[in-house]
Amino acid sequence: MCHRFKQRLISNGWQFKRNGKGSHQLWSHPEKGTVSISLKAMKQQISRTVEKQLFGI
């Protein structure tokens, strides 16, 4: 996983929940719920839509 992306999730209130199926991880947020994120996606550029959902940008 991209270290900067993980740090960004944590600094925005996301908490690592557990590993999911395949190359996915589950992250939870008290207000936004739980999401499954592919480790492959974390290493590539994140779309603006997903960025808005995760970070409220």
PDB file of N, CA, C and O in Angstrom, chain B, residues numbered from 101:
ATOM      1  N   MET B 101       0.847  -1.177   0.000  1.00  0.00           N
ATOM      2  CA  MET B 101       0.000   0.000   0.000  1.00  0.00           C
ATOM      3  C   MET B 101       0.890   1.237   0.000  1.00  0.00           C
ATOM      4  O   MET B 101       1.962   1.251   0.605  1.00  0.00           O
ATOM      5  N   CYS B 102       0.434   2.247  -0.674  1.00  0.00           N
ATOM      6  CA  CYS B 102       1.153   3.514  -0.713  1.00  0.00           C
ATOM      7  C   CYS B 102       1.093   4.150   0.678  1.00  0.00           C
ATOM      8  O   CYS B 102       0.014   4.417   1.205  1.00  0.00           O
ATOM      9  N   HIS B 103       2.259   4.385   1.255  1.00  0.00           N
ATOM     10  CA  HIS B 103       2.335   4.912   2.614  1.00  0.00           C
ATOM     11  C   HIS B 103       1.651   6.276   2.737  1.00  0.00           C
ATOM     12  O   HIS B 103       0.955   6.540   3.718  1.00  0.00           O
ATOM     13  N   ARG B 104       1.851   7.136   1.741  1.00  0.00           N
ATOM     14  CA  ARG B 104       1.228   8.473   1.799  1.00  0.00           C
ATOM     15  C   ARG B 104      -0.294   8.373   1.773  1.00  0.00           C
ATOM     16  O   ARG B 104      -0.979   9.115   2.478  1.00  0.00           O
ATOM     17  N   PHE B 105      -0.825   7.453   0.958  1.00  0.00           N
ATOM     18  CA  PHE B 105      -2.274   7.300   0.877  1.00  0.00           C
ATOM     19  C   PHE B 105      -2.828   6.794   2.206  1.00  0.00           C
ATOM     20  O   PHE B 105      -3.862   7.272   2.673  1.00  0.00           O
ATOM     21  N   LYS B 106      -2.141   5.830   2.814  1.00  0.00           N
ATOM     22  CA  LYS B 106      -2.565   5.303   4.107  1.00  0.00           C
ATOM     23  C   LYS B 106      -2.543   6.406   5.165  1.00  0.00           C
ATOM     24  O   LYS B 106      -3.482   6.523   5.953  1.00  0.00           O
ATOM     25  N   GLN B 107      -1.491   7.209   5.190  1.00  0.00           N
ATOM     26  CA  GLN B 107      -1.397   8.307   6.150  1.00  0.00           C
ATOM     27  C   GLN B 107      -2.501   9.337   5.929  1.00  0.00           C
ATOM     28  O   GLN B 107      -3.024   9.913   6.883  1.00  0.00           O
ATOM     29  N   ARG B 108      -2.846   9.562   4.679  1.00  0.00           N
ATOM     30  CA  ARG B 108      -3.918  10.508   4.360  1.00  0.00           C
ATOM     31  C   ARG B 108      -5.264   9.985   4.861  1.00  0.00           C
ATOM     32  O   ARG B 108      -6.070  10.750   5.391  1.00  0.00           O
ATOM     33  N   LEU B 109      -5.508   8.683   4.694  1.00  0.00           N
ATOM     34  CA  LEU B 109      -6.737   8.089   5.219  1.00  0.00           C
ATOM     35  C   LEU B 109      -6.812   8.279   6.733  1.00  0.00           C
ATOM     36  O   LEU B 109      -7.830   8.727   7.261  1.00  0.00           O
ATOM     37  N   ILE B 110      -5.741   7.938   7.416  1.00  0.00           N
ATOM     38  CA  ILE B 110      -5.710   8.023   8.876  1.00  0.00           C
ATOM     39  C   ILE B 110      -5.897   9.462   9.349  1.00  0.00           C
ATOM     40  O   ILE B 110      -6.643   9.708  10.297  1.00  0.00           O
ATOM     41  N   SER B 111      -5.236  10.403   8.705  1.00  0.00           N
ATOM     42  CA  SER B 111      -5.350  11.804   9.127  1.00  0.00           C
ATOM     43  C   SER B 111      -6.736  12.388   8.863  1.00  0.00           C
ATOM     44  O   SER B 111      -7.090  13.427   9.422  1.00  0.00           O
ATOM     45  N   ASN B 112      -7.520  11.722   8.011  1.00  0.00           N
ATOM     46  CA  ASN B 112      -8.881  12.169   7.729  1.00  0.00           C
ATOM     47  C   ASN B 112      -9.928  11.357   8.485  1.00  0.00           C
ATOM     48  O   ASN B 112     -11.106  11.383   8.130  1.00  0.00           O
ATOM     49  N   GLY B 113      -9.509  10.637   9.526  1.00  0.00           N
ATOM     50  CA  GLY B 113     -10.445   9.943  10.398  1.00  0.00           C
ATOM     51  C   GLY B 113     -10.766   8.504  10.032  1.00  0.00           C
ATOM     52  O   GLY B 113     -11.587   7.875  10.699  1.00  0.00           O
ATOM     53  N   TRP B 114     -10.137   7.962   8.985  1.00  0.00           N
ATOM     54  CA  TRP B 114     -10.378   6.577   8.584  1.00  0.00           C
ATOM     55  C   TRP B 114      -9.544   5.650   9.457  1.00  0.00           C
ATOM     56  O   TRP B 114      -8.424   5.986   9.840  1.00  0.00           O
ATOM     57  N   GLN B 115     -10.102   4.473   9.771  1.00  0.00           N
ATOM     58  CA  GLN B 115      -9.391   3.473  10.554  1.00  0.00           C
ATOM     59  C   GLN B 115      -9.364   2.165   9.788  1.00  0.00           C
ATOM     60  O   GLN B 115     -10.376   1.744   9.226  1.00  0.00           O
ATOM     61  N   PHE B 116      -8.195   1.515   9.767  1.00  0.00           N
ATOM     62  CA  PHE B 116      -8.078   0.215   9.126  1.00  0.00           C
ATOM     63  C   PHE B 116      -8.908  -0.776   9.921  1.00  0.00           C
ATOM     64  O   PHE B 116      -8.763  -0.882  11.139  1.00  0.00           O
ATOM     65  N   LYS B 117      -9.781  -1.504   9.227  1.00  0.00           N
ATOM     66  CA  LYS B 117     -10.652  -2.464   9.894  1.00  0.00           C
ATOM     67  C   LYS B 117     -10.085  -3.873   9.785  1.00  0.00           C
ATOM     68  O   LYS B 117      -9.856  -4.536  10.797  1.00  0.00           O
ATOM     69  N   ARG B 118      -9.855  -4.334   8.540  1.00  0.00           N
ATOM     70  CA  ARG B 118      -9.301  -5.673   8.331  1.00  0.00           C
ATOM     71  C   ARG B 118      -8.980  -5.859   6.855  1.00  0.00           C
ATOM     72  O   ARG B 118      -9.377  -5.060   6.008  1.00  0.00           O
ATOM     73  N   ASN B 119      -8.252  -6.932   6.570  1.00  0.00           N
ATOM     74  CA  ASN B 119      -8.004  -7.301   5.185  1.00  0.00           C
ATOM     75  C   ASN B 119      -9.258  -7.942   4.617  1.00  0.00           C
ATOM     76  O   ASN B 119      -9.944  -8.698   5.305  1.00  0.00           O
ATOM     77  N   GLY B 120      -9.554  -7.639   3.368  1.00  0.00           N
ATOM     78  CA  GLY B 120     -10.705  -8.217   2.691  1.00  0.00           C
ATOM     79  C   GLY B 120     -10.261  -9.313   1.744  1.00  0.00           C
ATOM     80  O   GLY B 120      -9.148  -9.828   1.846  1.00  0.00           O
ATOM     81  N   LYS B 121     -11.143  -9.664   0.822  1.00  0.00           N
ATOM     82  CA  LYS B 121     -10.823 -10.700  -0.155  1.00  0.00           C
ATOM     83  C   LYS B 121      -9.793 -10.185  -1.150  1.00  0.00           C
ATOM     84  O   LYS B 121      -9.800  -9.015  -1.533  1.00  0.00           O
ATOM     85  N   GLY B 122      -8.913 -11.084  -1.557  1.00  0.00           N
ATOM     86  CA  GLY B 122      -7.917 -10.721  -2.565  1.00  0.00           C
ATOM     87  C   GLY B 122      -7.009  -9.611  -2.087  1.00  0.00           C
ATOM     88  O   GLY B 122      -6.434  -9.690  -1.002  1.00  0.00           O
ATOM     89  N   SER B 123      -6.882  -8.583  -2.893  1.00  0.00           N
ATOM     90  CA  SER B 123      -5.965  -7.475  -2.578  1.00  0.00           C
ATOM     91  C   SER B 123      -6.723  -6.261  -2.052  1.00  0.00           C
ATOM     92  O   SER B 123      -6.374  -5.127  -2.382  1.00  0.00           O
ATOM     93  N   HIS B 124      -7.754  -6.481  -1.239  1.00  0.00           N
ATOM     94  CA  HIS B 124      -8.564  -5.385  -0.715  1.00  0.00           C
ATOM     95  C   HIS B 124      -8.376  -5.235   0.792  1.00  0.00           C
ATOM     96  O   HIS B 124      -8.056  -6.193   1.496  1.00  0.00           O
ATOM     97  N   GLN B 125      -8.580  -4.018   1.260  1.00  0.00           N
ATOM     98  CA  GLN B 125      -8.597  -3.729   2.685  1.00  0.00           C
ATOM     99  C   GLN B 125      -9.891  -2.997   3.000  1.00  0.00           C
ATOM    100  O   GLN B 125     -10.393  -2.226   2.181  1.00  0.00           O
ATOM    101  N   LEU B 126     -10.430  -3.242   4.196  1.00  0.00           N
ATOM    102  CA  LEU B 126     -11.628  -2.541   4.642  1.00  0.00           C
ATOM    103  C   LEU B 126     -11.217  -1.431   5.602  1.00  0.00           C
ATOM    104  O   LEU B 126     -10.478  -1.653   6.562  1.00  0.00           O
ATOM    105  N   TRP B 127     -11.716  -0.232   5.314  1.00  0.00           N
ATOM    106  CA  TRP B 127     -11.460   0.946   6.129  1.00  0.00           C
ATOM    107  C   TRP B 127     -12.798   1.501   6.585  1.00  0.00           C
ATOM    108  O   TRP B 127     -13.768   1.491   5.827  1.00  0.00           O
ATOM    109  N   SER B 128     -12.857   1.988   7.826  1.00  0.00           N
ATOM    110  CA  SER B 128     -14.117   2.538   8.330  1.00  0.00           C
ATOM    111  C   SER B 128     -13.920   3.976   8.798  1.00  0.00           C
ATOM    112  O   SER B 128     -12.835   4.384   9.213  1.00  0.00           O
ATOM    113  N   HIS B 129     -15.012   4.721   8.711  1.00  0.00           N
ATOM    114  CA  HIS B 129     -15.039   6.122   9.132  1.00  0.00           C
ATOM    115  C   HIS B 129     -16.317   6.297   9.947  1.00  0.00           C
ATOM    116  O   HIS B 129     -17.361   5.781   9.548  1.00  0.00           O
ATOM    117  N   PRO B 130     -16.272   7.008  11.079  1.00  0.00           N
ATOM    118  CA  PRO B 130     -17.459   7.150  11.928  1.00  0.00           C
ATOM    119  C   PRO B 130     -18.660   7.785  11.224  1.00  0.00           C
ATOM    120  O   PRO B 130     -19.801   7.469  11.561  1.00  0.00           O
ATOM    121  N   GLU B 131     -18.426   8.667  10.260  1.00  0.00           N
ATOM    122  CA  GLU B 131     -19.531   9.343   9.572  1.00  0.00           C
ATOM    123  C   GLU B 131     -19.805   8.789   8.183  1.00  0.00           C
ATOM    124  O   GLU B 131     -20.933   8.862   7.695  1.00  0.00           O
ATOM    125  N   LYS B 132     -18.777   8.234   7.540  1.00  0.00           N
ATOM    126  CA  LYS B 132     -18.906   7.813   6.141  1.00  0.00           C
ATOM    127  C   LYS B 132     -19.080   6.317   5.959  1.00  0.00           C
ATOM    128  O   LYS B 132     -19.294   5.857   4.837  1.00  0.00           O
ATOM    129  N   GLY B 133     -18.992   5.546   7.035  1.00  0.00           N
ATOM    130  CA  GLY B 133     -19.197   4.110   6.941  1.00  0.00           C
ATOM    131  C   GLY B 133     -17.925   3.353   6.593  1.00  0.00           C
ATOM    132  O   GLY B 133     -16.815   3.812   6.862  1.00  0.00           O
ATOM    133  N   THR B 134     -18.109   2.182   5.989  1.00  0.00           N
ATOM    134  CA  THR B 134     -16.997   1.297   5.658  1.00  0.00           C
ATOM    135  C   THR B 134     -16.839   1.185   4.152  1.00  0.00           C
ATOM    136  O   THR B 134     -17.823   1.082   3.420  1.00  0.00           O
ATOM    137  N   VAL B 135     -15.590   1.206   3.693  1.00  0.00           N
ATOM    138  CA  VAL B 135     -15.306   1.046   2.268  1.00  0.00           C
ATOM    139  C   VAL B 135     -14.246  -0.032   2.083  1.00  0.00           C
ATOM    140  O   VAL B 135     -13.419  -0.272   2.963  1.00  0.00           O
ATOM    141  N   SER B 136     -14.289  -0.671   0.927  1.00  0.00           N
ATOM    142  CA  SER B 136     -13.281  -1.646   0.526  1.00  0.00           C
ATOM    143  C   SER B 136     -12.406  -0.989  -0.531  1.00  0.00           C
ATOM    144  O   SER B 136     -12.903  -0.508  -1.548  1.00  0.00           O
ATOM    145  N   ILE B 137     -11.101  -0.971  -0.285  1.00  0.00           N
ATOM    146  CA  ILE B 137     -10.171  -0.318  -1.199  1.00  0.00           C
ATOM    147  C   ILE B 137      -9.159  -1.342  -1.688  1.00  0.00           C
ATOM    148  O   ILE B 137      -8.558  -2.064  -0.894  1.00  0.00           O
ATOM    149  N   SER B 138      -8.979  -1.396  -2.993  1.00  0.00           N
ATOM    150  CA  SER B 138      -8.002  -2.295  -3.594  1.00  0.00           C
ATOM    151  C   SER B 138      -6.597  -1.765  -3.353  1.00  0.00           C
ATOM    152  O   SER B 138      -6.338  -0.574  -3.524  1.00  0.00           O
ATOM    153  N   LEU B 139      -5.698  -2.645  -2.958  1.00  0.00           N
ATOM    154  CA  LEU B 139      -4.311  -2.233  -2.758  1.00  0.00           C
ATOM    155  C   LEU B 139      -3.694  -1.761  -4.062  1.00  0.00           C
ATOM    156  O   LEU B 139      -2.833  -0.882  -4.056  1.00  0.00           O
ATOM    157  N   LYS B 140      -4.122  -2.332  -5.180  1.00  0.00           N
ATOM    158  CA  LYS B 140      -3.624  -1.900  -6.483  1.00  0.00           C
ATOM    159  C   LYS B 140      -4.046  -0.461  -6.757  1.00  0.00           C
ATOM    160  O   LYS B 140      -3.268   0.323  -7.300  1.00  0.00           O
ATOM    161  N   ALA B 141      -5.273  -0.115  -6.384  1.00  0.00           N
ATOM    162  CA  ALA B 141      -5.770   1.249  -6.604  1.00  0.00           C
ATOM    163  C   ALA B 141      -5.003   2.255  -5.754  1.00  0.00           C
ATOM    164  O   ALA B 141      -4.799   3.394  -6.175  1.00  0.00           O
ATOM    165  N   MET B 142      -4.576   1.845  -4.564  1.00  0.00           N
ATOM    166  CA  MET B 142      -3.845   2.755  -3.686  1.00  0.00           C
ATOM    167  C   MET B 142      -2.496   3.134  -4.273  1.00  0.00           C
ATOM    168  O   MET B 142      -1.973   4.206  -3.970  1.00  0.00           O
ATOM    169  N   LYS B 143      -1.929   2.280  -5.103  1.00  0.00           N
ATOM    170  CA  LYS B 143      -0.623   2.544  -5.699  1.00  0.00           C
ATOM    171  C   LYS B 143      -0.726   3.375  -6.969  1.00  0.00           C
ATOM    172  O   LYS B 143       0.282   3.875  -7.469  1.00  0.00           O
ATOM    173  N   GLN B 144      -1.944   3.527  -7.495  1.00  0.00           N
ATOM    174  CA  GLN B 144      -2.152   4.287  -8.715  1.00  0.00           C
ATOM    175  C   GLN B 144      -2.851   5.596  -8.378  1.00  0.00           C
ATOM    176  O   GLN B 144      -3.145   5.870  -7.214  1.00  0.00           O
ATOM    177  N   GLN B 145      -3.112   6.390  -9.385  1.00  0.00           N
ATOM    178  CA  GLN B 145      -3.789   7.663  -9.170  1.00  0.00           C
ATOM    179  C   GLN B 145      -5.253   7.418  -8.814  1.00  0.00           C
ATOM    180  O   GLN B 145      -5.919   6.587  -9.431  1.00  0.00           O
ATOM    181  N   ILE B 146      -5.744   8.138  -7.824  1.00  0.00           N
ATOM    182  CA  ILE B 146      -7.122   8.015  -7.357  1.00  0.00           C
ATOM    183  C   ILE B 146      -7.984   9.001  -8.138  1.00  0.00           C
ATOM    184  O   ILE B 146      -7.593  10.151  -8.338  1.00  0.00           O
ATOM    185  N   SER B 147      -9.160   8.548  -8.580  1.00  0.00           N
ATOM    186  CA  SER B 147     -10.052   9.442  -9.324  1.00  0.00           C
ATOM    187  C   SER B 147     -10.605  10.522  -8.396  1.00  0.00           C
ATOM    188  O   SER B 147     -10.683  10.325  -7.183  1.00  0.00           O
ATOM    189  N   ARG B 148     -10.984  11.652  -8.965  1.00  0.00           N
ATOM    190  CA  ARG B 148     -11.532  12.767  -8.175  1.00  0.00           C
ATOM    191  C   ARG B 148     -12.810  12.354  -7.450  1.00  0.00           C
ATOM    192  O   ARG B 148     -13.058  12.806  -6.332  1.00  0.00           O
ATOM    193  N   THR B 149     -13.621  11.502  -8.071  1.00  0.00           N
ATOM    194  CA  THR B 149     -14.870  11.054  -7.451  1.00  0.00           C
ATOM    195  C   THR B 149     -14.583  10.266  -6.178  1.00  0.00           C
ATOM    196  O   THR B 149     -15.204  10.507  -5.143  1.00  0.00           O
ATOM    197  N   VAL B 150     -13.653   9.335  -6.250  1.00  0.00           N
ATOM    198  CA  VAL B 150     -13.293   8.536  -5.079  1.00  0.00           C
ATOM    199  C   VAL B 150     -12.634   9.419  -4.026  1.00  0.00           C
ATOM    200  O   VAL B 150     -12.875   9.250  -2.831  1.00  0.00           O
ATOM    201  N   GLU B 151     -11.809  10.353  -4.464  1.00  0.00           N
ATOM    202  CA  GLU B 151     -11.161  11.281  -3.545  1.00  0.00           C
ATOM    203  C   GLU B 151     -12.203  12.100  -2.775  1.00  0.00           C
ATOM    204  O   GLU B 151     -12.051  12.322  -1.573  1.00  0.00           O
ATOM    205  N   LYS B 152     -13.244  12.541  -3.452  1.00  0.00           N
ATOM    206  CA  LYS B 152     -14.319  13.288  -2.787  1.00  0.00           C
ATOM    207  C   LYS B 152     -15.025  12.424  -1.754  1.00  0.00           C
ATOM    208  O   LYS B 152     -15.326  12.886  -0.654  1.00  0.00           O
ATOM    209  N   GLN B 153     -15.291  11.163  -2.107  1.00  0.00           N
ATOM    210  CA  GLN B 153     -15.978  10.264  -1.186  1.00  0.00           C
ATOM    211  C   GLN B 153     -15.140   9.994   0.063  1.00  0.00           C
ATOM    212  O   GLN B 153     -15.673   9.941   1.172  1.00  0.00           O
ATOM    213  N   LEU B 154     -13.842   9.826  -0.114  1.00  0.00           N
ATOM    214  CA  LEU B 154     -12.972   9.489   1.008  1.00  0.00           C
ATOM    215  C   LEU B 154     -12.567  10.698   1.837  1.00  0.00           C
ATOM    216  O   LEU B 154     -12.545  10.630   3.066  1.00  0.00           O
ATOM    217  N   PHE B 155     -12.247  11.804   1.174  1.00  0.00           N
ATOM    218  CA  PHE B 155     -11.654  12.936   1.868  1.00  0.00           C
ATOM    219  C   PHE B 155     -12.514  14.196   1.875  1.00  0.00           C
ATOM    220  O   PHE B 155     -12.149  15.181   2.517  1.00  0.00           O
ATOM    221  N   GLY B 156     -13.644  14.186   1.176  1.00  0.00           N
ATOM    222  CA  GLY B 156     -14.525  15.340   1.164  1.00  0.00           C
ATOM    223  C   GLY B 156     -13.948  16.552   0.465  1.00  0.00           C
ATOM    224  O   GLY B 156     -14.274  17.688   0.813  1.00  0.00           O
ATOM    225  N   ILE B 157     -13.100  16.321  -0.512  1.00  0.00           N
ATOM    226  CA  ILE B 157     -12.448  17.428  -1.237  1.00  0.00           C
ATOM    227  C   ILE B 157     -13.413  18.030  -2.231  1.00  0.00           C
ATOM    228  O   ILE B 157     -13.061  18.973  -2.940  1.00  0.00           O
TER     229      ILE B 157
END
